[in-house]
Amino acid sequence: QVQLVESGGGLVQAGGSLRLSCAASGRTFSSIAMGWFRQAPGKDRDFVAAINYSGGSTYYADSVKGRFTISRDGDKNTVYLQMNSLKPEDMAVYYCAAGARRWGTNLTPAEFHYWGQGTQVTVSS
């Protein structure tokens, strides 16, 4: 069992930066892939970024490539999402996910076992 707790969301102006954190409990952190998804009001939960168990492989949604960076710290059992050059369209609730059933492109929410409670990111224009 893995429990995930996100933090770091908040209000930022367009062009600004935020760093989200996802602290994971459980001894399996170092052996599982982690990801970030986001969901805006009235929309589906969309893939943002994912990182494999070792940190050696990452995937990003086209909409965030070059602006967002996912990373993980095995000593702290934490995965991060550094978000730069934020845009109003990045505004959403961001969810941390763990335990991907598949590793590859176009990961979907159904392919992850565990979820955090979400953290709100608000971008003002």
ABEGO torsion letter per residue (X at the ends): XBBBBBBGBEBBBBGBBBBBBBBBBEAAAAABBBBBBBBBBGBBBBBABBBBAAGABBBBBAAABGABBBBBBAAAGBBBBBBBGBBAAABBBBBBBBGBABBEBGBBAAABABBBAEBBBBBBX
